[in-house]
Every structure is written in structure tokens, then in C-alpha cells.
Amino acid sequence: MRFGRKRKFTQTVTAVCAAVILLGGLAGSGLGIGQASVSAAAVTAANPGRTDYSVSGDRLLWLEPDADGVKQVHALNQRSGANTVLTSGPSAKDAPYVHGAVAVWADKGSEPGSSLHWDIYTADLETGKKMKLNKQAGQYGNPTTDGAGVVWYERKNYGSMIYHDLATGVEADLGEGRFPVLAGGNVVYKNARDGGLSLLDVSSGVTRPLVSLGGANAVDWFVFNGSHVLYKQKNSATGSKYVLLNIKDLTAQPVDLTGMKAGGTEYAFMSIGEEQAVFQEEVDDAVTLKQVDLTTYAVKPLPIDAGVKLIGISGNKLLYSKKDDYIESVDLKENPNPTPGPETTPPPGATPNPGPDANPGPAPGTKIPVITGAKDSRIIGSSGGILSAVNGWARLEISAGTFPDNTSVSLAQAELETKELLDASGKKLLKAGSAWQVQASAPFLIPAKLAVRYPQEEPWTSKREKLGIYSYNPDKGIWSYIGGVTAAEDGFVQAKISASGLYAVMLREAQFTDISGHWAQQDVEVLAARGIVNGMNGTVFAPKAVLTRAEFTKLLTAALGLQPVHTDKPTFRDVSAAHWSYPYVEAAAAAGIVTGDAGLFHGNAPLTREQMMVMLMRAIDSTTAHSPASAADSVKLQAVLSGFKDNGTISQWARESVAAAVDKKLVQGSGQFLKPKDSSTRAEAAVIMYKLLAELKLL
């Protein structure tokens, strides 16, 4: 769950300097959803003011008493400053929750105050349209949404979960469960029978246990962001502890963030964003906020002013308020590291997996200066030209139209003086070859081609497909892969560059413990070196895990070098702008690689082999010019399928693409069967992606 459980508690926290922002003018960014409990002082006051906050990007939702003391649901657009009161009636309201432009809450509606029944309402914050969702009366509560659907549960027996599709209005019974939280098409919920947690994929209906407990142990509360679950586990005899679980890694085990602590005051505030999470606990008889890095599992104290209302995480900021009309924030990325100790290092069993911004910059004393040695510098006109340095060791090919006339361009040899070379994920996996500084007096209008020779010795020659040209980000101290074609010119690595900067040829060794000796090992490691595939939890690849349509789409866009796309309006109703796959799906849609089904993408559904082949052929078509297939070509392609006994099971819309993919040897059958309706594993997708790169001459 992305917000904290509603529970009254005593709150004291230490002071820290934070940026002060007017509530009506906060320019939030990124995805982070949270809800805060309120201080004891506020609870006991005649008017507690704003409570039950929920935040998603630029949107805030909360409850606030009106002139008659009735709590109403308020919504704020942080960018525009527009404050909207979504309700006005005398009925009780509870559990407001927002995701993107979709708000949901529980409302007594026309039910008498003595009734146990509640209704579930939603509002579109863009259009202002409001509606009741539940079709029948019930003891409903705790609605959550991911922008595409809404889930809530009925408080009876062991709990009964209901899902409402916002696009179609279809309502579905998800089965037994309590306090369900919907994020990214998955529902995490509490098991009433064993005290643990389970996960349900909405599109496929598949469920799996996440945390199995029993006896005196039970999950007290949790927050969920679509990839990680942070939960508080209680034991009636020994106390409570906080635990983190990565749901994307099927092999991951829960990681204890704190030890089991007995006694003391219980606190319920938890909030989780894409990269950080925050929870609250008592340490040495004082309430303390703790910050968790979701990629490294590092935990550290988070100081904040005393007597505040904690709101939740928006982007990389934790929002809170001292006065209801004023918001303050703490930048979680800038929270300084405390003195090394047990709370600043990953707990036993955690596998660090730094995210893209985990490394803030070079270590103290590290230098990466450019020392100009051999250099080629000249004036380049609109017709282009070629620069060459160190007897052709490096070459910059500038096409016509790259620069306007009279642009000064130079290619100079550079020297790296650094203790460590970190890739974009913060890992020390790089081995450097030569480095080069490209400098132009005008911006690149179109990319230029940089070709650099690599050492003709081991391990460079035997692992040439793992080589790449990397660009340096001086602000973060990291090197990012931009390309690595090694088959086009013997002894050279080529890539297209679009800006002045420092570039280097590097070898990236990415290895996973669960593919040693695997039939897909070489292909997986080549793709990992190029940043196309990633491991799970840092050390494993999970080759047998089933791939979803969204995951394969991201692989394709990475392989093709497509830049993420953000549109004014999502192409598919079930892929909101807040979903992790959104920019990749939009990029693939813009390139004509994905088209969806009646306005839906079904990103969380398992990818079938025939769907994969259709997407592969569309990817090839998007990058190469070709003539329409003739009747003779179509007959030839269909003949390719005749050798498979199950060719009749191939969907009509996929037959041409399946035949073309088989003809190009991008895929192969299993014996005499093609198995078009079977799902695809991560290993299979990696091998096919490798073949695609070879087909497009990108290896």
C-alpha cells in the first residue's frame, strides 16, 4: 500500500532545514504516493484540520472539516494551485486515495449513520466527473487505484475484494483478501487466514503468496508501489519489525530493515515512491523517521521538524506540513549520509542493486580531467566532414546537415585519472580503453558517427560484442552506454553521438549467478553489457520467468535505441502516464511496433510467442525500408509454416509476421511444433533480442 494506515499517535521528530513551499504553488515531480497519520495534538483539537493525505505526482487529496464540522474530500493540483472540493454532503467520508488524475474514497452517501454500509466513489480530477462505483450495497472500504482500475474490499468473513475497470465499467470479484492495494496492474493484499501477504495479477487472474506467516506473526500494515512492498510485521510476544520485499524478483526473499523490537509506542506512518520509502518507529524512547533506498536497501535516519503532519513521498521529496495552508519538503536524494553504522548499510541477506541516480558523483579526490594530446580540430560547414586523431585511432564522421556553416569542431585524445568507473546503475563493471573529447561550437542538429579502435588483445577481442562507447556525466560521476557496433568495421567500435562531451570505449562485464552454463548465457551477457536487459535483485537473471507484454516492449525499445516518449494523452486506456512502462509503450506505439486491442494494451498479460514475433517484425519494419510483399512472397512465407504441425493454431492476424520471423531464423520451433500461444520466458526473449540486433546489424 502506498500510504500509511490511519492511526492516531504521538509524534515528536528532530529538526532539519527544508525548502518551504506554498501549498498552492508546489511543483511536484515523479511518482510517489503516501498518506499520513496526524499528530496527537491535532487529533485532540476541536478541528484537526487536514488529515488523511494522499499524494500522487502533482495531485494531493485529503479530508478537511467544513463549517459544520463534516469532513469533505479536497483535491489540489500542485502545479496550477487549483483547490477543488470534491464533496459537499453531510455524509461521512474515509480513506481518500489518488493516482494521477483519478481520486477515490469511501462515502456513507445516503446510508444512515448507524449502518455498516459504505459506498465507493471516484472523481476524474481533469473533467470533474464524479460517480459511485459499487453496484450493490456492502460494508466496503479502503479503495485504491492505479488510474486504470479501482479495487476495494468488503469487510466480511475473511474479506472479499472487488475490482472495477474504469474504462469499461466492468466489476469483478477478485476473491478472498483484505486491504487490497492496486499498483501497476497488480494487487497486493492481506491474508486473513495466515497473517501474510499475497499478490494478484489483474489481467491474468494469477495469484501467488508473497509473505507466509502464522502463529503469533502477522503483517500489521504495508505500502506498495508496484515493484516493492514495505511492511510492518508484528509478533504478539516479541514486538515488531520493518521488512522490504521486491515483488518483481521471483527469487527474492523478504529483507529485514530493522530487528524485532519489543514495547514502546507503535507508529503507523509509511510512504513509498519509485526509489525511496519512509517509515516511522521508536528508537531510544523517541520517534524517528527512517529512509529506505529501494535499490540498495540502505536505511538511514531522516530528520524533520517536530510537530508536523507527514503527507507522503512525491518524486524524491517527502512532503509534510506545519500549517494546513503551507507545505514543506525534505529532498530524500540530498539527505546526507550519517556516520557509518548498522542503520546505514544493507542488512544481512540484502543484495545491493543501485538505481540510475544512486551514485551522486565521483568519490572525494577522484579526478577525470581531459588532457589534450593528439588532436584534430577544424571548421566544419553544413556539408559535413571527417575528423581523425592518433593515426586514425579515433574518427568522427559528420554528415551533411549536422552543423551550420563555420562550426568549430575538435576530436582530442583524453586521459582518465579515476579510482573507479561507474556505469549508469552505479556498478563498478567497466574497464576502460581509450577516451576522447568531442567539442563543437554549435549544437548537433543530427547525430554524428564516432568510431574508436579497441585494443587487439584479450579480453577485448574475444568479448568484442560486450564493448561499447560510453559518455560521461560529470554531475553524477557515471558513464552511460550510447552504442556499440563492432561487426561493421574490424577492430573498431562505432556509435552515434548527439552532443559534445567525453567519450570512451569500455568493456562491461555483467554476470548472473543463475545462468552459468545456460544455453542463453552468452546472449544474456551481451545484452546486459549493452544495458538492454537487467538482472533481478542484482545477481540473478531469472531465465525461466515469464515475460509480460510491457517488459518485452521495454526490451524492444532499448534494443532499437528508441527514446522514451511522453504524450499529452496516453495511447492506451490501461497504461497511465504514471505507470513504469508508459514512456516505453508510447515510444513503441509511435514507431508502429504495438497497436493494442480496442484501445487497451494489456501490459501485464504474459507475452505469447506469436505476439512476440509480430512485434519483432514490426520493429524490423520500423528501421528498414522495404517494398510490400508480393503474392509470390506471401505464398513462400506461408510455406515456411507448413512444416509445423500446430501452424493451424496461429492467429490469422499474426501468420505473416510469424512466417517472416521463422524465415529470418529469429525464432525456431520445438521439434515439429511452433507453440504460438505459449508464453515467452526471459531467456527466450534475450536470445531472440540478440538475433534481432544481428539482423539489424547492431552487434
Beta strands, then each sheet from edge to edge (+ up, - down):
strand 1: 19-22
strand 2: 32-34
strand 3: 51-56
strand 4: 59-65
strand 5: 71-77
strand 6: 83-85
strand 7: 93-99
strand 8: 102-107
strand 9: 119-124
strand 10: 130-132
strand 11: 140-145
strand 12: 149-154
strand 13: 160-165
strand 14: 171-176
strand 15: 178-183
strand 16: 186-190
strand 17: 197-201
strand 18: 207-211
strand 19: 217-224
strand 20: 228-235
strand 21: 239-246
strand 22: 255-256
strand 23: 270-273
strand 24: 276-283
strand 25: 286-293
strand 26: 299-301
strand 27: 309-314
strand 28: 317-321
strand 29: 326-331
strand 30: 375-380
strand 31: 385-389
strand 32: 394-398
strand 33: 407-414
strand 34: 430-440
strand 35: 448-453
strand 36: 467-473
strand 37: 478-483
strand 38: 492-497
strand 39: 501-508
sheet 1: 1+ 29- 28+ 27-
sheet 2: 2+ 23- 24+ 25- 26+
sheet 3: 3+ 4- 5+ 6-
sheet 4: 7+ 8- 9+ 10-
sheet 5: 11+ 12- 13+ 14-
sheet 6: 15+ 16- 17+ 18-
sheet 7: 19+ 20- 21+ 22-
sheet 8: 30+ 33- 34+ 39- 36+ 37-
sheet 9: 31+ 32- 35+ 38-
end
